Amino acid sequence: MMNPFKVIIVEDVALELKGTEGIFRNEIPEAEIIGTAENEPAYWRLIKQTKPDLVLLDLGLGGSTTVGVEICRHTKEAYPDVKVLIFTGEILNEKLWVDVLDAGCDGICLKSGELLTRGDVSSVMSGKKMVFNQPILEKIIDRFKHSVGSQLAKQEAIVDYEIDEYDERFLRHLALGYTKEQITNLRGMPFGVKSLEKRQNELIQKLFPNGNGGIGINATRLVVRALELRIIDIDNLVPDEE
């Protein structure tokens, strides 16, 4: 059993508000809905009058997707002990989920599949962080598996193609548009231009063991191949200190 608690629901679609109120009434009788708000001004008036234990917050209010993020951020700054559970129909906007997690929300439930459950609310009220329902968990797991798969592919490629740290650094800086002369000036890169040209030719032999259909392989094609093989990571193309 949960202890009794007070909740404010922030939702701008009347039909969805009614459905959410029904979930609380039927599934979570410990909750006392002390107010509902369809926009930001109404919400701030409410929370100043009576502080809730939980804010159930829709992100898309009045056609804006960012208002909910700001409500979450300012609520957590002003009332750090108030729980904020996101209940949103923004089921494709991953950037928004990241923003609201950064803003300090206690969890995200997407309005698809199982909707809001007693277990979700109970988890938040018991102090758990990052409470997610099944629809968003599936998306997070997919991303996690993809990320791990990419890391494994990189590790395997580095072993399979016998790539050392200097190869990786060389390819990464070529991808960033550095000339060989600039790469020789990097701290920890103990090679001259001639040595880098030799290294480039060796990399071409490694990454194109069957040639390239008789077409010459320049630095750009080499870099693209390294990206394809995950030897360098397009999401982590950062230069070393010079």
Protein Blocks (a to p, Z undefined) as FASTA:
>chain_A
ZZddddddddfbfklmmmmmmmmmmmmmmbccfbdcfbfklmmmmmmmpccfbdcddfbg
ghiaklmmmmmmmmmmmmmmbccddddfblmlmmlmmmmmmnopabdcddehjlpafklm
mmmmnopahiacfklmmmmmmmmmmmmmmmmmmmmmmmmnopafklmmmmmmmmnopafk
lmmmpghiacdfklmmmmmmmmmmmmmmnonnhpacdfklmmmmmmmnomacfklcccdd
ZZ
